[in-house]
Amino acid sequence: MPTGRTVVRDAAVLTADPANTVHQHGTLVIEDGRLAEVRPSEPDDGGQPADTVIHGRGKLALPGLVNAHTHLEMTGVQGAFSDLSTLRLGMEATALFRRSEAYAELARAGWALGLVNMLTSGITLFNSMDRDPRPGADAVAESGMRAVMGPMLADLMLPEPVEAQVAQAEEFVAAYHGSADGRVRAAVATQGDLWCTGELWRAAAALARRHPEARVHTHVLETGQSQAMARSQGYASSVELLEELGLLDERTMVAHFVNARAADVRRVAAAGASVLHCPTGLAYYGTGERAWPPMRALAEHGVAVGLGLDDPYWIDSWDLFREAKQARVMANHHFGAPQLDSDRLVRMLTIDGARALGLGDEVGSLEPGKQADVVLADIDHPRFEPYTNLPALAVNALTADRVESVLVEGRVLVSGGRVQTLDKGAARDDLRRTAHEIAEKTGWHLGPASAIPPRITGTIRRSAGPLLGIAARVATQTTRERLRRGPGADT
């Protein structure tokens, strides 16, 4: 990363510091990649010595956004899955996962454009779980972004045996943790309580013990069937599964947490684990249940909650600002208003997301001494006037298309809305070509008016085994529990 002195002057500033300080006219002084000063602007700021001066009038400066939970390899299917039912989406995704060669080529071509989409939306740090994140880690190094990454471990979804999956994950941790000048961190990434057998969970726990430097990333309580799957493997609940295996501590990042109960919240809080909330994906597809993560309870127990885009290509959105608003309105819809105030939502986009990923001491807020990861958004527009309550405007009115500049460690990665470190045109052309080649191989028909999936018979042939296996395990466990309770127990 470059050295030097950069001054951002006369911008509105949301610091996301412990006091949620807001400067209507603020100045950031960046020295050698770190924030040296964050303060109200002074008349002589324009004359300060600097290698770079960024004029902030009409701009809102805030910490780099944190996409706390996502999957990026399938960027090439954007638009293709958007109108599928939840069941058909699961079938098509599983079928594609199991066509290893086609999937690997699609994934390789998707990384660069996915990073471009995030950078131009103000995202400087993300946490992803993908089949093979190695090409992604290399792309992150080139882009200048930050990431927490890990290969997906899921023996009820993927065709490779447990031993091979864990070996791939261990190789990734050894090769990539701390790479890209420390901007890439590794995670042990089990797909979750619905997609893994006890054998895989035990192997993942052993891997996490061998690599205490790695984070632990998993999906927990995403559906109503999650608890039944955990019980089928001898645990009282999904959270107890993590506890018993030594996978619930301050390294642990649990995605979704939709069906959490009060006891689950208390146990996650006591362990120092974090929760990753993806409101649009949950609202878009749902799980057939009227359930929502207990956002107020998590806040009251001090749990760090970050916001994520989950699968941005299934919801056709890379806009994390919209996730903040969606988090508010859906929590209010389920539990009654108000559940989350604007300061809390700004923090979920920034410092709480960074805390959730274990990086809150380095990034996530604009404070002296921290890395200078900064987003500048253009708010010189009538929709933001008269600049009253900037935190509310940031989460209610700001959208990704207003992002103008993005800095990581003081290095300008986006200027004038254009990425400086990646070739957007080359990434776009590569992905277009690859996506259509894979569509022909897999039987998809892609066009500007619609996307038609393959014949259902082929999809069933490739996906029925994993999905039926999960359904059978859940059904068997549910039947056993009903028999133990006896006749009339459910009435």
LODOKOL-216619 format. One record per residue (C-alpha): residue number from 1; residue in three letters; x, y, z. Coordinates in Angstrom, 1 decimal. Example, Ala and Ser with C-alpha at 12.3 -4.5 7.8 and 13.67 -1.06 7.14 Angstrom:
<pts>
    n  res      c1      c2      c3
    1  ALA    12.3    -4.5     7.8
    2  SER    13.7    -1.1     7.1
</pts>
This chain:
<pts>
    n  res      c1      c2      c3
    1  MET     0.0     0.0     0.0
    2  PRO     1.3     3.5    -0.7
    3  THR     2.6     5.9     1.8
    4  GLY     1.9     9.7     1.9
    5  ARG    -0.5    12.2     3.2
    6  THR    -4.1    12.6     2.0
    7  VAL    -6.5    15.2     3.3
    8  VAL   -10.3    14.9     2.8
    9  ARG   -11.8    18.3     3.7
   10  ASP   -15.1    19.8     4.2
   11  ALA   -17.2    16.6     4.0
   12  ALA   -20.1    15.5     6.1
   13  VAL   -18.7    12.7     8.2
   14  LEU   -20.3     9.7     9.9
   15  THR   -17.5     8.3    12.1
   16  ALA   -19.3     5.3    13.6
   17  ASP   -17.0     5.8    16.6
   18  PRO   -18.3     4.8    20.1
   19  ALA   -20.2     8.1    20.4
   20  ASN   -21.6     8.0    16.8
   21  THR   -20.0    11.4    16.2
   22  VAL   -21.2    13.3    13.2
   23  HIS   -19.4    16.2    11.6
   24  GLN   -21.5    18.4     9.3
   25  HIS   -18.2    19.8     8.0
   26  GLY   -15.4    17.5     8.7
   27  THR   -11.8    16.8     7.8
   28  LEU    -9.9    13.5     7.5
   29  VAL    -6.1    13.5     7.6
   30  ILE    -4.6    10.2     6.4
   31  GLU    -0.9     9.5     6.9
   32  ASP     0.8     6.3     5.6
   33  GLY    -2.6     4.5     5.2
   34  ARG    -4.0     5.3     8.6
   35  LEU    -6.3     8.0     9.9
   36  ALA    -4.2    10.7    11.7
   37  GLU    -7.0    13.2    12.4
   38  VAL   -10.8    13.0    12.2
   39  ARG   -12.3    16.4    13.3
   40  PRO   -14.4    19.4    12.3
   41  SER   -13.0    21.3     9.4
   42  GLU   -10.9    24.4    10.0
   43  PRO   -10.4    27.4     7.7
   44  ASP    -6.8    26.6     6.9
   45  ASP    -7.5    22.9     5.9
   46  GLY    -7.2    23.8     2.3
   47  GLY    -3.6    24.9     2.8
   48  GLN    -2.4    21.8     4.7
   49  PRO     0.5    20.0     3.0
   50  ALA    -0.7    16.8     1.4
   51  ASP     0.1    14.5    -1.5
   52  THR    -3.6    14.2    -2.3
   53  VAL    -6.4    16.6    -1.4
   54  ILE   -10.0    15.4    -1.8
   55  HIS   -12.6    18.2    -1.8
   56  GLY   -15.6    16.9     0.3
   57  ARG   -18.2    19.6    -0.2
   58  GLY   -21.5    17.9    -1.1
   59  LYS   -20.0    14.5    -0.1
   60  LEU   -20.7    12.1     2.8
   61  ALA   -17.7    10.3     4.3
   62  LEU   -18.2     7.2     6.2
   63  PRO   -16.3     4.0     7.0
   64  GLY   -15.9     1.4     4.2
   65  LEU   -19.0    -0.8     4.2
   66  VAL   -18.7    -4.4     5.4
   67  ASN   -20.5    -7.2     3.5
   68  ALA   -20.6    -9.5     6.4
   69  HIS   -21.9   -12.7     4.7
   70  THR   -21.9   -13.5     1.1
   71  HIS   -21.3   -16.1    -1.6
   72  LEU   -19.7   -14.8    -4.8
   73  GLU   -18.8   -17.6    -7.1
   74  MET   -22.1   -17.7    -9.0
   75  THR   -22.0   -14.0   -10.1
   76  GLY   -22.5   -15.3   -13.7
   77  VAL   -26.0   -16.5   -12.9
   78  GLN   -27.3   -13.1   -12.1
   79  GLY   -30.9   -12.8   -13.5
   80  ALA   -31.1   -16.5   -14.2
   81  PHE   -32.3   -17.6   -10.7
   82  SER   -34.3   -14.5    -9.9
   83  ASP   -37.8   -15.9   -10.6
   84  LEU   -37.4   -19.4    -9.4
   85  SER   -39.2   -20.8    -6.3
   86  THR   -37.1   -21.5    -3.3
   87  LEU   -37.3   -25.2    -4.0
   88  ARG   -36.4   -25.0    -7.6
   89  LEU   -33.6   -22.6    -6.8
   90  GLY   -32.2   -25.1    -4.3
   91  MET   -32.4   -27.9    -6.9
   92  GLU   -30.7   -25.9    -9.6
   93  ALA   -28.0   -24.6    -7.4
   94  THR   -27.2   -28.1    -6.1
   95  ALA   -27.2   -29.5    -9.6
   96  LEU   -24.8   -26.8   -10.7
   97  PHE   -22.6   -27.4    -7.7
   98  ARG   -22.3   -31.0    -8.6
   99  ARG   -21.1   -30.3   -12.2
  100  SER   -17.7   -29.6   -10.9
  101  GLU   -15.9   -28.6   -14.1
  102  ALA   -18.6   -26.3   -15.4
  103  TYR   -19.1   -24.8   -11.9
  104  ALA   -15.4   -24.2   -11.5
  105  GLU   -15.1   -22.3   -14.8
  106  LEU   -18.2   -20.2   -14.0
  107  ALA   -16.8   -19.4   -10.6
  108  ARG   -13.4   -18.4   -11.9
  109  ALA   -15.0   -15.9   -14.3
  110  GLY   -17.3   -14.4   -11.7
  111  TRP   -14.8   -13.2    -9.1
  112  ALA   -13.4   -10.0   -10.7
  113  LEU   -16.8    -8.6   -11.7
  114  GLY   -18.2    -9.4    -8.2
  115  LEU   -15.4    -7.4    -6.7
  116  VAL   -16.0    -4.5    -9.1
  117  ASN   -19.7    -4.6    -8.1
  118  MET   -18.9    -4.5    -4.4
  119  LEU   -16.2    -1.8    -4.7
  120  THR   -18.4     0.5    -6.7
  121  SER   -21.1     0.0    -4.1
  122  GLY   -18.8     1.2    -1.2
  123  ILE   -17.9    -2.2     0.1
  124  THR   -14.3    -2.5     1.2
  125  LEU   -14.5    -5.7     3.3
  126  PHE   -16.5    -8.9     2.8
  127  ASN   -16.8   -12.4     4.3
  128  SER   -17.5   -15.1     1.8
  129  MET   -18.0   -18.9     1.7
  130  ASP   -17.5   -20.5    -1.7
  131  ARG   -16.5   -23.9    -3.1
  132  ASP   -13.0   -22.8    -4.2
  133  PRO   -12.1   -19.3    -3.0
  134  ARG    -8.5   -19.4    -4.3
  135  PRO    -9.2   -17.5    -7.5
  136  GLY   -11.1   -15.0    -5.4
  137  ALA    -8.3   -14.5    -2.9
  138  ASP    -6.0   -13.7    -5.9
  139  ALA    -8.5   -11.2    -7.2
  140  VAL    -8.8    -9.6    -3.8
  141  ALA    -5.1    -9.1    -3.7
  142  GLU    -5.2    -7.3    -7.0
  143  SER    -8.3    -5.2    -6.1
  144  GLY    -6.9    -3.8    -2.9
  145  MET   -10.0    -4.9    -0.9
  146  ARG   -10.1    -6.9     2.3
  147  ALA   -11.8   -10.3     2.7
  148  VAL   -12.4   -13.2     5.1
  149  MET   -12.7   -16.3     3.0
  150  GLY   -13.0   -20.1     3.3
  151  PRO   -13.9   -23.1     1.2
  152  MET   -17.4   -24.4     1.7
  153  LEU   -17.6   -27.6     3.7
  154  ALA   -20.9   -29.5     3.1
  155  ASP   -20.9   -33.2     2.7
  156  LEU   -24.7   -33.4     2.2
  157  MET   -24.4   -31.0    -0.8
  158  LEU   -21.0   -31.5    -2.4
  159  PRO   -19.8   -34.7    -4.1
  160  GLU   -16.3   -34.8    -2.6
  161  PRO   -15.7   -36.9     0.5
  162  VAL   -15.2   -35.2     3.9
  163  GLU   -11.5   -35.9     3.9
  164  ALA   -11.0   -34.2     0.6
  165  GLN   -13.1   -31.2     1.5
  166  VAL   -11.2   -30.7     4.8
  167  ALA    -7.8   -31.1     3.1
  168  GLN    -8.8   -28.4     0.6
  169  ALA    -9.8   -26.1     3.4
  170  GLU    -6.6   -26.7     5.3
  171  GLU    -4.5   -25.9     2.2
  172  PHE    -6.4   -22.7     1.8
  173  VAL    -5.8   -21.6     5.4
  174  ALA    -2.1   -22.4     5.1
  175  ALA    -1.7   -20.6     1.8
  176  TYR    -3.9   -17.6     2.1
  177  HIS    -4.4   -16.5     5.7
  178  GLY    -2.5   -13.2     6.0
  179  SER    -1.9   -12.9     2.3
  180  ALA    -2.3    -9.7     0.2
  181  ASP    -0.3    -7.8     2.9
  182  GLY    -2.7    -9.1     5.6
  183  ARG    -5.9    -8.1     3.7
  184  VAL    -7.0   -11.7     3.2
  185  ARG    -8.0   -13.7     6.3
  186  ALA    -9.1   -17.4     6.3
  187  ALA   -12.1   -19.1     7.8
  188  VAL   -13.2   -22.6     8.5
  189  ALA   -16.5   -22.4     6.6
  190  THR   -19.0   -25.2     7.3
  191  GLN   -22.2   -24.7     5.2
  192  GLY   -24.3   -25.2     8.3
  193  ASP   -26.6   -27.2    10.5
  194  LEU   -28.8   -28.4     7.7
  195  TRP   -26.0   -29.5     5.2
  196  CYS   -23.4   -31.3     7.2
  197  THR   -23.2   -34.7     8.9
  198  GLY   -21.6   -35.3    12.3
  199  GLU   -18.5   -36.6    10.5
  200  LEU   -18.0   -33.3     8.8
  201  TRP   -18.7   -31.2    11.8
  202  ARG   -16.1   -33.2    13.9
  203  ALA   -13.5   -32.8    11.1
  204  ALA   -14.2   -29.1    10.8
  205  ALA   -13.9   -28.7    14.6
  206  ALA   -10.5   -30.5    14.5
  207  LEU    -9.4   -28.2    11.6
  208  ALA   -10.5   -25.1    13.6
  209  ARG    -8.4   -26.3    16.6
  210  ARG    -5.4   -26.8    14.4
  211  HIS    -5.8   -23.3    13.0
  212  PRO    -6.8   -20.9    15.8
  213  GLU    -5.9   -18.0    13.5
  214  ALA    -8.8   -18.7    11.3
  215  ARG   -12.4   -17.5    11.8
  216  VAL   -15.3   -19.9    12.0
  217  HIS   -18.1   -19.2     9.5
  218  THR   -21.4   -21.1     9.2
  219  HIS   -25.2   -21.0     8.6
  220  VAL   -27.2   -21.6    11.8
  221  LEU   -30.9   -21.8    12.4
  222  GLU   -31.7   -20.6     8.8
  223  THR   -34.8   -22.9     8.6
  224  GLY   -37.3   -24.6    10.9
  225  GLN   -35.7   -27.9    10.0
  226  SER   -32.3   -26.9    11.3
  227  GLN   -32.9   -27.9    14.9
  228  ALA   -34.3   -31.3    13.8
  229  MET   -31.1   -32.0    11.8
  230  ALA   -28.9   -31.1    14.8
  231  ARG   -31.0   -33.4    17.0
  232  SER   -30.7   -36.2    14.5
  233  GLN   -27.0   -36.1    15.2
  234  GLY   -27.3   -36.3    18.9
  235  TYR   -27.4   -32.7    20.0
  236  ALA   -30.2   -30.9    21.8
  237  SER   -30.0   -27.9    19.4
  238  SER   -28.0   -26.3    16.6
  239  VAL   -26.3   -24.0    19.1
  240  GLU   -25.5   -26.9    21.4
  241  LEU   -23.9   -28.7    18.4
  242  LEU   -21.5   -25.8    18.0
  243  GLU   -20.8   -25.6    21.8
  244  GLU   -20.1   -29.3    22.2
  245  LEU   -17.7   -29.3    19.3
  246  GLY   -15.8   -26.2    20.5
  247  LEU   -17.0   -24.2    17.6
  248  LEU   -18.8   -21.5    19.5
  249  ASP   -16.5   -18.7    20.7
  250  GLU   -15.3   -15.2    19.8
  251  ARG   -14.1   -16.5    16.4
  252  THR   -17.6   -17.8    15.4
  253  MET   -19.7   -16.0    12.8
  254  VAL   -23.3   -17.4    12.4
  255  ALA   -25.3   -16.4     9.4
  256  HIS   -29.0   -15.9     9.4
  257  PHE   -30.0   -17.1    13.0
  258  VAL   -33.7   -16.8    11.8
  259  ASN   -35.2   -19.3    14.2
  260  ALA   -33.2   -18.4    17.2
  261  ARG   -34.9   -18.5    20.6
  262  ALA   -34.1   -16.5    23.7
  263  ALA   -31.7   -19.2    25.0
  264  ASP   -29.9   -19.3    21.7
  265  VAL   -29.3   -15.5    21.8
  266  ARG   -28.0   -15.8    25.4
  267  ARG   -25.6   -18.6    24.5
  268  VAL   -24.2   -16.8    21.4
  269  ALA   -23.8   -13.6    23.4
  270  ALA   -22.0   -15.4    26.3
  271  ALA   -19.6   -17.0    23.8
  272  GLY   -18.7   -13.7    22.1
  273  ALA   -19.9   -15.0    18.7
  274  SER   -21.4   -12.7    16.1
  275  VAL   -24.4   -12.9    13.8
  276  LEU   -24.6   -12.1    10.1
  277  HIS   -27.9   -10.8     8.9
  278  CYS   -29.0   -10.8     5.3
  279  PRO   -32.5    -9.3     5.2
  280  THR   -33.2    -9.0     1.5
  281  GLY   -32.3   -12.6     0.7
  282  LEU   -34.4   -13.8     3.6
  283  ALA   -37.4   -11.7     2.6
  284  TYR   -37.0   -12.5    -1.1
  285  TYR   -36.9   -16.3    -0.8
  286  GLY   -37.8   -17.0     2.7
  287  THR   -38.0   -20.5     4.1
  288  GLY   -41.8   -21.0     4.1
  289  GLU   -42.0   -19.7     7.7
  290  ARG   -42.9   -16.3     9.2
  291  ALA   -39.7   -16.0    11.1
  292  TRP   -37.1   -13.3    11.5
  293  PRO   -33.9   -12.9    13.5
  294  PRO   -34.5   -11.3    16.9
  295  MET   -32.6    -8.1    16.2
  296  ARG   -33.5    -6.2    19.3
  297  ALA   -32.6    -9.1    21.6
  298  LEU   -29.2    -9.4    19.9
  299  ALA   -28.6    -5.7    20.3
  300  GLU   -29.6    -5.8    24.0
  301  HIS   -27.2    -8.7    24.6
  302  GLY   -24.3    -6.9    22.9
  303  VAL   -24.0    -9.3    20.0
  304  ALA   -22.1    -7.8    17.0
  305  VAL   -24.4    -8.0    14.0
  306  GLY   -23.2    -7.3    10.5
  307  LEU   -25.3    -7.0     7.3
  308  GLY   -24.6    -9.1     4.3
  309  LEU   -25.8    -9.5     0.7
  310  ASP   -25.8   -13.3     0.9
  311  ASP   -26.2   -14.4    -2.8
  312  PRO   -26.4   -11.0    -4.6
  313  TYR   -26.9   -12.7    -7.9
  314  TRP   -30.2   -14.3    -6.8
  315  ILE   -31.7   -11.0    -5.6
  316  ASP   -30.0    -8.9    -8.3
  317  SER   -28.6    -6.4    -5.9
  318  TRP   -25.1    -5.4    -4.8
  319  ASP   -26.4    -2.5    -2.7
  320  LEU   -25.6    -2.8     1.0
  321  PHE   -27.2     0.5     1.8
  322  ARG   -30.6    -1.0     0.8
  323  GLU   -29.9    -3.9     3.3
  324  ALA   -29.9    -1.4     6.1
  325  LYS   -33.3    -0.1     5.2
  326  GLN   -34.6    -3.6     4.6
  327  ALA   -33.3    -4.7     8.0
  328  ARG   -35.3    -1.9     9.6
  329  VAL   -38.6    -2.3     7.9
  330  MET   -38.7    -6.1     8.1
  331  ALA   -37.8    -6.1    11.8
  332  ASN   -40.5    -3.6    12.4
  333  HIS   -42.9    -5.7    10.3
  334  HIS   -42.3    -8.8    12.4
  335  PHE   -42.0    -7.3    15.8
  336  GLY   -43.4    -3.8    15.7
  337  ALA   -41.7    -0.4    15.4
  338  PRO   -39.2     0.7    16.3
  339  GLN   -36.7    -2.2    16.4
  340  LEU   -33.5    -0.6    15.0
  341  ASP   -32.6     3.1    15.0
  342  SER   -30.5     4.8    12.4
  343  ASP   -27.3     4.9    14.4
  344  ARG   -27.5     1.1    15.0
  345  LEU   -28.0     0.5    11.3
  346  VAL   -25.0     2.6    10.3
  347  ARG   -23.0     0.6    12.8
  348  MET   -24.3    -2.7    11.3
  349  LEU   -23.0    -1.5     7.9
  350  THR   -19.6    -0.5     9.3
  351  ILE   -18.1    -1.1    12.7
  352  ASP   -20.4    -3.9    13.9
  353  GLY   -19.8    -5.7    10.7
  354  ALA   -16.0    -5.3    11.2
  355  ARG   -16.4    -6.5    14.8
  356  ALA   -18.4    -9.5    13.6
  357  LEU   -15.5   -10.4    11.3
  358  GLY   -12.9    -9.9    14.0
  359  LEU   -11.5    -6.7    12.5
  360  GLY   -13.1    -4.0    14.6
  361  ASP    -9.8    -2.9    16.1
  362  GLU    -8.4    -2.1    12.6
  363  VAL   -11.3    -0.9    10.5
  364  GLY   -15.0    -0.1    10.6
  365  SER   -15.0     3.4    12.0
  366  LEU   -13.3     6.7    11.3
  367  GLU   -11.0     7.1    14.3
  368  PRO    -7.4     8.2    14.6
  369  GLY    -5.1     5.2    14.4
  370  LYS    -7.3     3.0    12.4
  371  GLN    -6.7     2.0     8.8
  372  ALA    -8.1     4.6     6.4
  373  ASP   -10.9     2.6     4.7
  374  VAL   -13.2     5.4     3.6
  375  VAL   -16.2     5.8     1.3
  376  LEU   -17.3     9.1    -0.1
  377  ALA   -20.8     9.3    -1.4
  378  ASP   -22.3    12.2    -3.4
  379  ILE   -25.2    13.7    -1.4
  380  ASP   -25.4    17.0    -3.4
  381  HIS   -28.9    16.1    -4.4
  382  PRO   -32.4    17.3    -3.4
  383  ARG   -33.2    14.0    -1.8
  384  PHE   -30.8    14.6     1.0
  385  GLU   -31.7    18.3     1.8
  386  PRO   -31.5    19.9     4.3
  387  TYR   -28.9    17.5     5.6
  388  THR   -30.9    16.8     8.8
  389  ASN   -30.2    13.6    10.6
  390  LEU   -27.4    12.3     8.4
  391  PRO   -27.5     8.7     9.9
  392  ALA   -31.1     8.4     8.8
  393  LEU   -30.4     9.7     5.4
  394  ALA   -27.5     7.3     5.0
  395  VAL   -29.7     4.2     5.7
  396  ASN   -33.0     5.5     4.2
  397  ALA   -32.1     7.5     1.2
  398  LEU   -28.5     6.7     0.2
  399  THR   -28.0     4.1    -2.5
  400  ALA   -24.9     2.5    -4.0
  401  ASP   -25.0     4.5    -7.2
  402  ARG   -24.1     7.6    -5.2
  403  VAL   -20.7     6.2    -4.2
  404  GLU   -18.0     8.3    -5.8
  405  SER   -14.7     7.4    -4.1
  406  VAL   -13.5     4.4    -2.1
  407  LEU   -10.2     4.2    -0.2
  408  VAL    -8.6     1.2     1.5
  409  GLU    -5.5     2.0     3.7
  410  GLY    -5.6     5.4     2.1
  411  ARG    -5.2     4.1    -1.4
  412  VAL    -7.9     5.2    -3.8
  413  LEU    -9.5     2.1    -5.3
  414  VAL   -12.6     3.9    -6.8
  415  SER   -12.5     7.4    -8.2
  416  GLY   -15.4     9.1    -9.9
  417  GLY   -17.3     5.8    -9.5
  418  ARG   -14.7     3.9   -11.6
  419  VAL   -12.6     1.1   -10.2
  420  GLN    -8.9     1.9   -10.5
  421  THR    -7.4    -1.5    -9.7
  422  LEU    -9.4    -4.0   -11.8
  423  ASP   -10.3    -4.0   -15.5
  424  LYS   -14.1    -3.9   -15.5
  425  GLY   -14.5    -4.3   -19.2
  426  ALA   -12.3    -7.4   -19.4
  427  ALA   -14.0    -8.9   -16.4
  428  ARG   -17.5    -8.3   -17.9
  429  ASP   -16.5    -9.8   -21.3
  430  ASP   -15.0   -12.9   -19.7
  431  LEU   -18.1   -13.5   -17.6
  432  ARG   -20.5   -12.9   -20.4
  433  ARG   -18.7   -15.4   -22.6
  434  THR   -18.3   -18.0   -19.9
  435  ALA   -21.9   -17.7   -18.6
  436  HIS   -23.3   -18.4   -22.0
  437  GLU   -20.9   -21.3   -22.6
  438  ILE   -21.9   -22.9   -19.3
  439  ALA   -25.6   -22.3   -20.0
  440  GLU   -25.3   -24.3   -23.3
  441  LYS   -23.6   -27.1   -21.4
  442  THR   -26.2   -27.2   -18.6
  443  GLY   -29.3   -26.7   -20.7
  444  TRP   -30.2   -23.1   -19.5
  445  HIS   -31.7   -20.7   -22.0
  446  LEU   -30.6   -17.2   -21.2
  447  GLY   -32.0   -14.1   -23.0
  448  PRO   -32.9   -10.5   -22.3
  449  ALA   -36.5   -11.2   -21.6
  450  SER   -36.2   -14.3   -19.4
  451  ALA   -34.1   -17.2   -18.2
  452  ILE   -35.4   -20.7   -18.7
  453  PRO   -33.9   -23.4   -16.5
  454  PRO   -33.0   -26.9   -17.8
  455  ARG   -35.6   -29.7   -18.1
  456  ILE   -36.6   -30.7   -14.6
  457  THR   -35.6   -34.3   -15.2
  458  GLY   -31.9   -33.4   -15.5
  459  THR   -32.0   -31.2   -12.5
  460  ILE   -33.7   -33.8   -10.4
  461  ARG   -31.1   -36.4   -11.5
  462  ARG   -28.2   -34.2   -10.3
  463  SER   -29.8   -32.8    -7.1
  464  ALA   -32.3   -35.4    -5.8
  465  GLY   -29.7   -37.3    -3.8
  466  PRO   -28.5   -34.5    -1.6
  467  LEU   -31.9   -32.9    -1.1
  468  LEU   -33.7   -36.2    -0.5
  469  GLY   -31.0   -37.2     1.9
  470  ILE   -31.5   -34.1     4.0
  471  ALA   -35.3   -34.4     3.8
  472  ALA   -35.1   -38.0     4.9
  473  ARG   -32.9   -37.2     7.9
  474  VAL   -35.3   -34.4     9.1
  475  ALA   -38.4   -36.5     8.5
  476  THR   -37.0   -39.5    10.4
  477  GLN   -36.0   -37.3    13.4
  478  THR   -39.3   -35.6    13.4
  479  THR   -41.2   -38.9    13.4
  480  ARG   -39.0   -40.3    16.2
  481  GLU   -39.8   -37.3    18.4
  482  ARG   -43.5   -37.5    17.7
  483  LEU   -43.5   -41.2    18.7
  484  ARG   -41.6   -40.5    21.9
  485  ARG   -44.1   -37.8    22.8
  486  GLY   -47.0   -40.1    22.2
  487  PRO   -50.5   -39.7    20.7
  488  GLY   -52.0   -36.2    21.0
  489  ALA   -48.8   -34.6    22.0
  490  ASP   -49.0   -32.0    19.1
  491  THR   -52.6   -31.0    19.9
</pts>
